[in-house]
Amino acid sequence: MKNIFSRIVIILALLALSSSYVLADNIIIQSSTSLKNSGFYRYLTPILKQYTGIDIGVVAVGTGQAIKNMKNCDGDVLITHAKEAELEFLKSGFGLERFEFMYNHWVVIGPEEAKKEHRFDSNEMREILKKIYDQKEKFISRGDNSGTHMKELSIWKNLALKPEDFTETWYLETGSGQGATLMVASEVGAFTITDTATWYAFNKKRDLKIIGRDNSNLNTYSITTINPRKCKHVKSSAVEKIVEFLKSTIGKNTISNFRLNNSNVFFPI
C-alpha cells in the first residue's frame, strides 16, 4: 500500500510539473483590434510557435479597454498603438518596459464622390478634418476610447474644435470597433479615420476611398511588458521571448512579409 501511495504522489507531481510547463508556453496578449482584424495575429501565431515555442491567445479590444484589462492583470503583455496612454500605463506602475516595434499609417476614409469632386484642397488629415468640421460633413467616430479614437480626439484638440457639440446632426459615434464603424460610414456616406491595415482588411468595400492621410505622424505599435510585482501570475520569461523575437532580424522580416491586397501592411522599426 505504501508503494502504491508513493507512486500516486510521484505521478501527481509529474502531472503538476507537466501542467505548469504547458501553461508557461501560452501567453495572453491584450491588444488593439486592428492587429487581429487585419489577420496579423493569425499569420504571426505559427511563426512565433516555431521560433519561440510560445502559443499566444489574443483579447482584441480598443486600446483603452486593453489597458484597463491589464490593470486587472487579465493577461501577460500589452500590444497597443496610443503612445500617451501607454506612457501613463508605465507611470501607473503596471507597465515595466515599452518597445516600439512596427508602424503603419493613419488615413481618412470617405465617399468616393468626395474624391472625384476634389472636395478637399489638401490630402493632409488635419486639413481634411478642419474642412469636414467647417462644412458639417457627416463624420463617424468610434467613440470607444480605442487608439484610433484617441488619435481622432488629439487632432480635434489640436485644431481647438469641438465636434461633440454636433452629435445630433453630423458627428456620430458608434461606440464600436473599427469594422463596424467603417460599415456605418459606408452605409451613410460619411467620413472616418482608420489605419491602413484595417483598411486593407476591409478590402476597400463599397464606395469608400482614401481621402487623405496623416503625413506627419505614424501609427506606431508598441509592446509593453507587465510588472510582476503588480501582476504576480504574469509569464515574464515567455513574454521576453516574444519581445526578443519581434526585435530580431527574423522578427522584422516576418513583419515585413505580411501583406494584404498585394500591399505591405506593417513596417518594422
Secondary structure by P-SEA (a helix, b strand, c coil): caaaaaaaaaaaaaaaaaaaaaaaabbbbbcccccccccccccaaaaaaacccbbbbbbcccaaaaaaaaaaccccbbbbccaaaaaaaaaaccccccccccccbbbbbbcaaaaaacccccccaaaaaaaaaaaccbbbbcccccaaaaaaaaaaaaacccccccccccbbbccccaaaaaaaaaaacbbbbbcaaaaaaaccccccccccccccccbbbbbbbbccccccccaaaaaaaaaaaaacaaaaaaaaacccccccccccc
